[in-house]
Amino acid sequence: MREREITKIIIHCSATKPSMDIGAAEIRDWHVRGNGWHDIGYHGVIRRDGRLESGRNMAVPGAHCYGHNAASIGICLVGGLGEDGTTAEANFTPEQWESLARLVRDLTRKFPDAGVHGHNEFAAKACPCFAVGAWWEGIKAQSAGGDAIEGRA
């Protein structure tokens, strides 16, 4: 199988409350049984404790950002809603920020021409509830092996 050309890494959130400790299995179920898709839409899911769980095989286009799936990798942070279930907020844990920074660094090494984006750059949504571009610029400015910084809305 020919490797896909990746031009975008798109960050999402699961639009779940911080008290919901879900992962790729639950999101896969929502996407397959709830949406009728053949698999989870994301290539990776970062749980509240920072663990990265595999989603769709990266060799296969995702189903996470309409019009941009063919040449992108979709990563989902669990969270993004307040406990009220309606307020969008970047309530991600320090472990999630660390894992996200590590993953995006690895992906941009593998796909050096890929830009790093938030889902909200391509759709009228709050997702992922922080300014991905500013966050990524901050991460790149840090020294290699430094601590990840939290996103800013």
C-alpha positions in Angstrom: 0.0 0.0 0.0 1.3 3.4 -1.0 1.8 5.8 2.0 -0.6 8.7 2.1 0.6 12.2 1.6 -0.1 14.0 4.9 -0.4 17.8 4.8 -2.4 18.4 7.9 -2.5 17.1 11.5 -6.0 18.1 12.9 -6.6 18.2 16.6 -10.1 17.5 17.9 -11.9 17.0 21.3 -14.5 14.4 22.1 -17.0 17.0 23.5 -17.2 15.1 26.7 -17.3 16.2 30.4 -14.0 16.0 32.3 -15.6 13.3 34.5 -16.0 11.0 31.5 -13.0 8.7 31.3 -13.5 7.3 27.8 -11.1 6.2 25.1 -10.9 4.9 21.6 -13.2 1.9 22.2 -16.1 4.1 23.3 -15.6 6.6 20.5 -15.3 3.8 18.0 -18.7 2.5 19.3 -20.3 6.0 18.9 -18.9 6.3 15.4 -19.7 2.7 14.2 -23.1 2.1 16.0 -24.2 5.7 16.4 -23.1 7.1 13.0 -23.0 3.9 10.9 -19.4 4.4 10.0 -17.1 1.4 9.4 -14.5 2.5 12.0 -13.6 5.3 14.4 -13.0 8.6 12.6 -9.8 9.5 14.4 -6.3 8.0 14.1 -5.5 8.5 17.8 -7.3 9.3 21.0 -5.6 10.8 24.1 -7.3 9.8 27.3 -7.6 11.9 30.4 -4.6 10.2 31.9 -2.5 11.0 28.8 -2.5 7.5 27.4 -2.5 7.5 23.6 -4.9 4.9 22.1 -4.8 3.9 18.5 -7.8 4.6 16.4 -8.1 4.1 12.6 -4.9 2.9 10.9 -2.9 5.9 9.8 -2.5 4.4 6.3 -6.3 4.9 5.9 -8.0 8.3 5.6 -9.9 9.3 8.7 -13.5 10.5 9.0 -12.9 13.5 11.2 -12.8 16.7 9.1 -15.1 16.9 6.1 -13.1 17.8 3.0 -9.7 17.2 4.6 -9.6 13.5 5.5 -7.6 12.3 2.6 -4.4 14.1 3.5 -4.7 14.4 7.3 -4.2 12.7 10.6 -7.0 13.2 13.2 -6.1 13.3 16.9 -8.8 13.5 19.5 -8.3 14.8 23.1 -10.9 13.4 25.5 -12.8 16.3 27.1 -13.7 19.7 25.8 -17.0 20.3 27.6 -17.7 21.6 31.1 -19.5 19.5 33.7 -22.7 21.2 32.6 -22.4 19.3 29.3 -22.8 22.4 27.2 -19.9 24.9 27.8 -16.9 24.4 25.6 -13.7 24.5 27.6 -10.1 23.4 27.2 -10.2 21.3 30.3 -7.5 18.9 29.3 -5.2 17.4 31.9 -1.4 18.1 32.1 -0.9 14.5 31.0 -3.0 15.1 27.9 -1.0 18.3 27.0 2.2 16.4 27.4 1.0 13.4 25.3 -0.4 15.7 22.6 2.9 17.7 22.4 5.0 14.4 22.1 2.6 13.0 19.5 2.5 16.1 17.3 6.3 16.4 17.5 6.6 12.8 16.3 4.0 13.3 13.6 5.7 16.4 12.3 9.0 14.6 12.1 7.4 11.9 10.1 5.4 14.3 8.0 7.5 17.5 7.9 5.3 19.3 5.4 2.2 18.8 7.6 0.6 21.9 9.2 -0.9 21.6 12.7 -4.6 22.7 12.9 -7.6 22.7 15.1 -10.9 21.3 13.8 -12.4 24.7 14.3 -10.2 26.1 11.5 -12.3 24.0 9.0 -15.7 23.8 10.6 -18.0 26.2 12.6 -17.2 24.4 15.9 -15.4 25.2 19.1 -13.5 21.9 18.8 -10.9 21.5 20.2 -11.6 24.5 22.4 -8.1 26.1 22.2 -6.1 28.0 19.7 -4.0 25.1 18.2 -1.8 27.4 16.1 -0.7 29.4 19.1 -0.2 26.3 21.2 1.9 24.6 18.5 4.1 27.7 18.1 4.7 27.7 21.8 5.6 24.0 21.7 8.0 24.5 18.8 9.7 27.4 20.7 10.5 25.2 23.6 13.7 23.4 23.8 13.7 19.7 22.8 12.6 17.6 25.7 11.0 20.5 27.6 7.7 20.4 29.3 4.6 20.8 27.3 2.6 24.0 27.8 -1.2 24.2 28.1 -3.3 25.6 25.3 -4.8 29.1 25.5 -8.2 29.8 24.3 
